[in-house]
Amino acid sequence: MKLAKRVSNVKPSATLEITARAAAMRAEGIDVIGFGAGEPDFDTPEHIKKAAIEALKKGYTKYTPVSGITSLKDAIIAKLQRDNRLTYNREEIIVSCGAKHVLYNIAQAMFEEGMEVIIPAPYWVSYPEMVTLAGAAPVSVDTTEEEGFLLSADKFEKAITRRTRALILNYPSNPTGATYDLDTLEDIAKVAVKHNIYIISDEVYEKILYTDFHHISIASLDEKIKELTIVVNGFSKAYSMTGWRLGYAAGNKELISAMSNIQSQSTSNPTSFAQYGGIDALNGSQDEIPKMRDEFKMRRDYIVRRLNMMKGVSCFNPAGAFYVFPKISSYYGKSFKGHQIKNSLDMTEYFLREGRVAVVPGVTFGADDYLRLSYAISMKNIEEGLNRIEESLDKLSNG
């Protein structure tokens, strides 16, 4: 069967693929520890589940307005005002089937052939693919570990051409956990305003931050940058609601309207009763968030220390999210049982085959010298998984 040309240019999600492979191996009785998917291992807070159950009991199981129910939009508006010092009205809010769906809708509404979109690398694996699906060209701008994996205003400006439409900014970052301080955000905002470049600000990990300073939304700096910014957020990470598929965006009402039109012809509304759970997530108790964050921090401290103790491995200390991004390229060129490790894909295959550990290759994030490990798994599995990684690396060292 002949498929559409755009499909041939799109790769499957590496994180979902490696997670599926690990699950398949477990189904065969193989003991595999998965550091792949970015999914908190905590349950959704009880009060959120109760709100959704109550909505079901009340019969809130029908279609809703495409862009979300009014009461959830109002809860989002209150959250953005309370947490981010941002003021929006209902016409400037859309609720979609997860933050990934929001980002896809943005790409479809904003980008087309002949446009370029700047994406700092390392980047989340889906950003370039979404840009490509929309017909535009993703422009990767490398950041280094020495730079804290942060895009500088200078690098941003040098990447801008007459075709540049937008910058995708994700912080805290997946995969590095890096985040931006006020001064850097202000410098980036000045460049965006100067060249009239839109900023898609993916802030889905904002609540999982371990630094002394609070998360700052770039849209909150002034009205000029707010007009150019689309703020993206969701419920999956902060509230451990990955399977609920609920995310939202705030921005220019014309763009939000266009996204709603696209959504009306694809998924229609987000799940009705999930939206009621979302209302309680934002308006209800926030007590579970610091508990989860404290547990993540304990895991982060352990995994970073262990990785940095391993021969030939260095690991950046993430400021937020729940990933580490260790550099393992010193092992490239080594081999075991006739299999040579040439890149992060080879290393991923080696760990899965010999160590029974699933990690994600850095090449899919635009950084082939690295691997991504999620520590949104139990401490017991982290400890055992790192033992297996260390043993596997020792075999390469000796082999």
C-alpha positions as CSV (number, residue, x, y, z in Angstrom):
1,M,0.0,0.0,0.0
2,K,1.3,3.5,-0.9
3,L,1.3,5.7,2.2
4,A,1.3,9.5,2.4
5,K,4.8,11.0,1.9
6,R,4.7,12.7,5.3
7,V,4.5,9.3,7.0
8,S,7.8,8.1,5.6
9,N,9.6,11.0,7.3
10,V,8.2,10.3,10.8
11,K,9.8,7.9,13.2
12,P,8.0,6.1,16.1
13,S,8.5,7.4,19.6
14,A,11.7,5.9,20.9
15,T,10.5,6.1,24.5
16,L,7.3,4.2,23.8
17,E,9.1,1.7,21.6
18,I,11.7,0.8,24.2
19,T,9.0,0.6,26.9
20,A,7.0,-1.8,24.7
21,R,10.0,-4.0,24.0
22,A,10.7,-4.2,27.7
23,A,7.1,-5.1,28.4
24,A,7.3,-7.8,25.7
25,M,10.4,-9.3,27.2
26,R,8.7,-9.4,30.6
27,A,5.7,-11.2,29.1
28,E,8.2,-13.9,28.0
29,G,9.3,-14.3,31.6
30,I,12.5,-12.2,31.2
31,D,13.3,-10.0,34.2
32,V,13.8,-6.5,32.6
33,I,14.1,-3.3,34.6
34,G,12.8,-0.3,32.6
35,F,14.2,3.1,32.8
36,G,12.3,4.1,29.6
37,A,9.0,5.8,30.0
38,G,8.5,9.1,31.7
39,E,5.6,8.0,33.9
40,P,5.4,8.6,37.6
41,D,5.1,5.3,39.6
42,F,2.8,7.0,42.1
43,D,-1.0,6.6,42.0
44,T,-3.2,9.5,41.0
45,P,-4.2,11.3,44.2
46,E,-7.4,9.9,45.7
47,H,-9.3,13.1,45.7
48,I,-8.8,13.5,41.9
49,K,-10.0,9.9,41.3
50,K,-13.1,10.5,43.5
51,A,-14.0,13.6,41.5
52,A,-14.0,11.6,38.3
53,I,-16.0,8.8,39.8
54,E,-18.5,11.4,41.1
55,A,-18.8,12.8,37.6
56,L,-19.5,9.3,36.2
57,K,-22.2,8.8,38.8
58,K,-23.8,12.1,37.9
59,G,-23.9,11.1,34.3
60,Y,-21.2,13.4,32.9
61,T,-20.4,10.9,30.2
62,K,-21.5,12.8,27.1
63,Y,-19.8,15.1,24.6
64,T,-18.5,18.4,26.0
65,P,-17.5,21.5,24.2
66,V,-14.5,20.7,21.9
67,S,-12.0,22.9,23.7
68,G,-13.0,21.8,27.3
69,I,-15.8,22.5,29.8
70,T,-16.1,26.0,31.2
71,S,-15.4,25.0,34.8
72,L,-12.1,23.4,33.8
73,K,-11.1,26.4,31.8
74,D,-11.8,28.6,34.8
75,A,-9.7,26.3,37.0
76,I,-6.8,26.6,34.5
77,I,-7.2,30.4,34.4
78,A,-7.0,30.5,38.2
79,K,-4.0,28.2,38.2
80,L,-2.1,30.3,35.7
81,Q,-2.9,33.5,37.7
82,R,-2.0,31.9,41.0
83,D,1.2,30.0,40.0
84,N,2.5,31.9,37.0
85,R,1.2,35.5,37.3
86,L,-0.5,35.1,33.9
87,T,-4.0,36.4,33.1
88,Y,-6.1,34.8,30.3
89,N,-9.8,34.5,29.4
90,R,-11.7,31.5,28.4
91,E,-11.2,32.2,24.6
92,E,-7.5,31.9,25.2
93,I,-7.6,28.4,26.7
94,I,-7.9,25.0,25.1
95,V,-8.0,21.6,26.8
96,S,-6.8,18.6,24.8
97,C,-6.1,14.9,25.1
98,G,-2.8,15.4,26.9
99,A,0.0,18.0,26.5
100,K,1.3,16.0,23.5
101,H,-2.0,16.5,21.8
102,V,-1.8,20.2,22.6
103,L,1.6,20.4,20.9
104,Y,0.4,18.5,17.9
105,N,-2.5,20.9,17.5
106,I,-0.2,23.9,17.8
107,A,2.1,22.5,15.1
108,Q,-0.8,21.9,12.7
109,A,-2.2,25.3,13.3
110,M,1.0,27.3,13.1
111,F,3.5,25.6,10.8
112,E,3.6,24.8,7.1
113,E,6.0,24.2,4.3
114,G,8.8,26.8,4.0
115,M,8.8,27.5,7.8
116,E,11.6,26.7,10.3
117,V,11.2,25.9,14.0
118,I,14.1,26.2,16.3
119,I,14.5,23.3,18.8
120,P,17.3,23.3,21.4
121,A,19.0,19.9,21.6
122,P,18.9,17.7,23.6
123,Y,15.1,17.8,22.9
124,W,12.1,15.7,23.6
125,V,11.8,13.1,20.8
126,S,8.4,14.2,19.5
127,Y,9.2,17.9,18.8
128,P,11.0,17.4,15.5
129,E,8.5,14.8,14.4
130,M,5.5,17.1,15.0
131,V,7.2,19.9,13.1
132,T,7.9,17.5,10.2
133,L,4.4,16.3,10.1
134,A,3.2,19.9,9.8
135,G,5.4,20.3,6.7
136,A,7.9,22.6,8.4
137,A,11.7,22.1,9.0
138,P,13.0,21.5,12.5
139,V,16.2,23.3,13.2
140,S,18.2,21.7,16.0
141,V,20.5,24.0,18.0
142,D,23.0,22.1,20.1
143,T,23.6,22.9,23.7
144,T,26.4,21.4,25.8
145,E,26.7,20.0,29.2
146,E,29.2,22.7,30.0
147,E,26.4,25.2,29.2
148,G,24.0,23.4,31.5
149,F,22.2,22.2,28.4
150,L,20.6,25.6,28.1
151,L,20.0,27.6,25.0
152,S,21.7,31.0,25.1
153,A,20.2,34.1,23.6
154,D,23.2,34.4,21.3
155,K,22.7,30.9,19.9
156,F,19.0,31.5,19.5
157,E,19.6,34.7,17.5
158,K,22.2,33.1,15.3
159,A,19.8,30.3,14.4
160,I,17.1,32.7,13.2
161,T,16.5,33.1,9.5
162,R,13.7,34.8,7.5
163,R,11.9,31.5,7.6
164,T,11.9,31.1,11.4
165,R,8.4,30.8,12.8
166,A,8.9,29.7,16.4
167,L,11.2,28.4,19.2
168,I,10.2,25.4,21.2
169,L,11.3,25.9,24.8
170,N,10.9,23.0,27.3
171,Y,11.9,23.5,30.9
172,P,12.5,21.7,33.2
173,S,13.7,19.7,30.3
174,N,13.0,16.2,29.1
175,P,15.6,14.6,28.8
176,T,18.2,16.6,30.7
177,G,16.3,18.1,33.6
178,A,17.8,21.5,32.9
179,T,15.8,24.6,33.6
180,Y,16.1,28.4,33.0
181,D,16.6,31.2,35.4
182,L,15.1,34.7,35.1
183,D,18.1,36.3,33.4
184,T,18.4,33.8,30.7
185,L,14.6,33.8,30.0
186,E,14.7,37.6,29.8
187,D,17.6,37.5,27.2
188,I,15.7,34.9,25.1
189,A,12.5,36.9,25.3
190,K,14.3,40.0,24.0
191,V,15.5,38.1,21.0
192,A,12.0,36.7,20.3
193,V,10.4,40.1,20.5
194,K,13.1,41.7,18.4
195,H,12.6,39.2,15.6
196,N,8.9,38.5,16.2
197,I,9.5,34.8,16.8
198,Y,6.8,32.8,18.6
199,I,7.7,30.7,21.7
200,I,6.0,27.4,22.5
201,S,6.8,27.1,26.2
202,D,6.3,23.5,27.3
203,E,6.1,23.7,31.1
204,V,4.7,20.3,31.9
205,Y,7.4,19.5,34.5
206,E,7.1,22.9,36.3
207,K,6.0,21.3,39.6
208,I,9.0,18.8,39.6
209,L,11.8,21.3,40.4
210,Y,14.5,20.8,42.9
211,T,16.3,24.2,42.8
212,D,16.0,27.1,45.2
213,F,14.2,29.3,42.7
214,H,10.7,28.8,41.5
215,H,9.6,28.0,38.0
216,I,9.1,31.2,35.9
217,S,6.9,31.1,32.8
218,I,8.6,33.2,30.1
219,A,5.1,34.5,29.2
220,S,5.0,36.3,32.5
221,L,7.9,38.6,31.8
222,D,5.9,41.3,30.0
223,E,3.0,41.8,27.6
224,K,5.1,41.7,24.5
225,I,6.5,38.3,25.1
226,K,3.2,37.0,26.4
227,E,1.6,37.9,23.0
228,L,4.2,35.7,21.3
229,T,4.1,32.8,23.8
230,I,1.9,29.7,23.8
231,V,2.0,28.2,27.3
232,V,1.6,24.4,27.3
233,N,1.0,22.3,30.4
234,G,-0.8,19.2,31.6
235,F,-1.8,16.9,34.4
236,S,0.3,13.8,33.6
237,K,3.5,14.6,35.5
238,A,2.5,16.8,38.5
239,Y,-0.5,14.8,39.3
240,S,0.5,11.3,38.1
241,M,-2.4,11.3,35.6
242,T,-0.6,9.9,32.5
243,G,-3.5,7.7,31.4
244,W,-6.1,10.4,31.8
245,R,-4.8,12.2,28.7
246,L,-5.5,15.7,29.8
247,G,-3.4,18.8,28.8
248,Y,-4.0,22.5,28.0
249,A,-2.6,25.5,26.3
250,A,-3.0,29.3,26.9
251,G,-2.3,31.8,24.2
252,N,-3.6,34.1,21.4
253,K,-7.3,33.5,20.9
254,E,-7.0,33.2,17.1
255,L,-4.5,30.4,17.5
256,I,-6.6,28.7,20.2
257,S,-9.7,28.9,18.0
258,A,-7.7,27.4,15.1
259,M,-6.5,24.6,17.4
260,S,-10.1,24.0,18.5
261,N,-11.2,23.7,14.9
262,I,-8.5,21.1,14.2
263,Q,-9.4,19.2,17.4
264,S,-13.1,19.2,16.4
265,Q,-12.1,17.3,13.2
266,S,-9.8,14.8,15.0
267,T,-10.5,13.8,18.6
268,S,-13.4,16.2,19.5
269,N,-13.4,16.9,23.2
270,P,-11.1,15.4,25.9
271,T,-12.8,12.7,27.9
272,S,-15.7,14.2,29.9
273,F,-15.2,12.7,33.3
274,A,-11.4,13.1,33.1
275,Q,-12.0,16.9,32.9
276,Y,-13.8,16.8,36.2
277,G,-10.8,15.1,37.7
278,G,-8.7,17.9,36.2
279,I,-10.8,20.5,38.0
280,D,-10.2,18.8,41.4
281,A,-6.5,18.4,40.6
282,L,-6.1,22.2,40.2
283,N,-8.6,23.4,42.7
284,G,-8.2,20.7,45.4
285,S,-5.4,19.7,47.7
286,Q,-1.8,20.0,46.4
287,D,-0.3,18.1,49.3
288,E,0.7,15.1,47.2
289,I,2.9,17.1,44.8
290,P,5.7,17.9,47.4
291,K,5.6,14.4,48.6
292,M,6.2,13.0,45.1
293,R,8.8,15.7,44.5
294,D,10.8,14.8,47.6
295,E,10.8,11.2,46.6
296,F,12.0,12.1,43.1
297,K,14.8,14.2,44.6
298,M,16.0,11.4,46.8
299,R,16.1,9.1,43.7
300,R,17.8,11.8,41.7
301,D,20.5,12.2,44.3
302,Y,21.2,8.5,44.4
303,I,21.2,7.8,40.7
304,V,23.4,10.8,39.9
305,R,25.9,9.8,42.5
306,R,26.0,6.1,41.4
307,L,26.4,7.0,37.7
308,N,29.2,9.4,38.4
309,M,31.0,6.7,40.4
310,M,31.0,4.4,37.3
311,K,34.2,4.2,35.3
312,G,33.9,6.2,32.1
313,V,30.5,7.7,32.9
314,S,29.6,11.3,33.7
315,C,26.1,12.5,34.7
316,F,24.7,16.0,34.7
317,N,22.7,16.9,37.9
318,P,19.2,17.7,36.8
319,A,17.4,20.7,38.3
320,G,14.0,19.2,37.6
321,A,11.8,16.6,35.9
322,F,12.7,12.9,36.6
323,Y,15.4,12.0,34.1
324,V,19.1,11.7,34.1
325,F,21.1,12.0,30.9
326,P,24.5,10.3,31.5
327,K,27.3,10.6,29.0
328,I,28.6,7.1,28.0
329,S,30.5,7.7,24.8
330,S,33.8,6.7,26.3
331,Y,32.7,3.1,25.8
332,Y,32.2,3.6,22.0
333,G,34.5,1.4,20.1
334,K,34.5,-1.3,22.8
335,S,33.0,-4.7,22.2
336,F,31.6,-7.8,23.9
337,K,31.1,-11.2,22.3
338,G,31.9,-9.8,18.9
339,H,29.3,-7.0,19.1
340,Q,31.0,-3.5,18.9
341,I,29.4,-0.5,20.6
342,K,29.5,2.3,18.1
343,N,26.8,4.7,19.3
344,S,23.9,5.1,21.8
345,L,21.6,2.8,19.8
346,D,24.2,0.0,20.1
347,M,24.6,0.7,23.8
348,T,20.8,0.6,24.3
349,E,20.7,-2.8,22.5
350,Y,23.6,-4.1,24.6
351,F,22.1,-3.1,27.9
352,L,18.7,-4.7,26.9
353,R,20.3,-7.9,25.7
354,E,23.1,-8.4,28.2
355,G,22.0,-6.4,31.2
356,R,18.2,-6.8,30.9
357,V,17.9,-3.0,31.4
358,A,15.8,-0.8,29.2
359,V,17.2,2.8,28.6
360,V,16.5,5.3,25.8
361,P,19.3,6.1,23.3
362,G,20.5,9.7,23.3
363,V,20.5,9.9,19.5
364,T,16.7,10.2,19.5
365,F,17.1,13.3,21.7
366,G,19.7,14.8,19.4
367,A,22.7,13.8,21.5
368,D,24.3,10.5,20.5
369,D,26.9,10.5,23.3
370,Y,24.2,10.1,26.0
371,L,21.5,7.8,27.3
372,R,18.3,8.8,29.0
373,L,17.1,7.1,32.2
374,S,13.9,7.8,33.9
375,Y,13.9,7.6,37.7
376,A,10.1,7.6,38.0
377,I,10.5,4.0,39.1
378,S,11.0,2.4,42.6
379,M,14.3,2.9,44.4
380,K,14.6,-0.9,44.5
381,N,14.5,-1.1,40.7
382,I,16.8,1.9,40.4
383,E,19.4,0.2,42.6
384,E,19.2,-3.2,40.8
385,G,19.1,-1.5,37.4
386,L,22.2,0.5,38.1
387,N,24.0,-2.7,39.4
388,R,23.2,-4.3,36.0
389,I,24.4,-1.3,34.1
390,E,27.6,-1.2,36.0
391,E,28.2,-4.9,35.5
392,S,27.5,-4.6,31.8
393,L,29.9,-1.7,31.5
394,D,32.6,-3.7,33.3
395,K,32.2,-6.5,30.7
396,L,32.9,-3.9,28.0
397,S,35.9,-2.6,29.9
398,N,37.3,-6.1,30.2
399,G,36.1,-7.5,26.9
